[in-house]
Structures are given as C-alpha cells and as structure tokens.
Amino acid sequence: MQNCSLTKWKTVAPLMLCFSVLLSASAFAQSSDDRKPAIVITSAPTDPPGERIAREPIKGIVKGVNLQEYRVVVYALGGDTWWVQPLANKPLTMIADDGNWRTSTHGGTEFAALLVKASFKPEPQLGSRPDAGGEIVAVAYKSP
C-alpha cells in the first residue's frame, strides 16, 4: 500500500512543481503591469456641452499607484476649451480602495481623465488637450 502512494506522489509532484512555477511567473508578469500607473474611462455621459450637469457621471478605474497618494482630475471639452470638472473649486476626485472613481461632470465633446499626485493644482481651463508629465502620471481620453 505504501508503494502505491509513493508512486502516485512521484507522478504528481513534478506536475505540481511545474504548475507552481507557471503560476508564479504569471503572477509576476501581471504584478509588473499593475505597477505601471494607468487610468481608464469606463463610461462617459453623452450630454452635449453646456451649463447643466450631465445626467450620468463619468467613471473609470486606476491601477499601478498607491491610491491614497493620487487623485483623478477630469476635463470636458466644450468648443475649443477644456473645462475642469465638475467645478473649478472642486477639481480633485478621490479614488476608491478598489481603484474605481466617479464624478459628476458637465457634458462635452470629449473627456480627459488625469491620474495626478494629490498635491496637483489643475488649471480651471486649458486651451489644448492635457498630456502626461510632471504631476500628471497618466491620461485617458474618451468621446461620448
């Protein structure tokens, strides 16, 4: 009886070791991607630009940063101007523990979500599309 158990173990052990190595390699590859700062807009309102707050919030997810040290800043394009959202006096959006974020916004023809350091002071208006650099570590764009 002992011989039979030992034979099974000799057959299963190498397979378990191989599976373990593959799983570790996969986890390492995934974790290195997760360490790169990234932001995605998962949904944006379709309301046209204007003074009213859109019917639906803009939403997204952040990966690759210490969430307590970063915020999201959203800009909506109206005409030739990018306007910080939802209001100039409330431009920073907190990120939930699971990496999700959401905020109200005015409508726009395009949206930009910036992953920024918590100390970032956004301009109320921009004349050109915002890009990564400095305290802006990642940017995502989405048209409604």
Protein Blocks (a to p, Z undefined) as FASTA:
>chain_A
ZZmmmmmmmmmmmmmmmmmmmmmmmmmmmmmmmmpccdddfbdcfbdcdfbdcfbdcddd
dehiafklpccdddddehjbccddfbfklmbccddfkopacddddddfbdcdddddfklc
cdfbdfbdcdeehjblbdcdddZZ
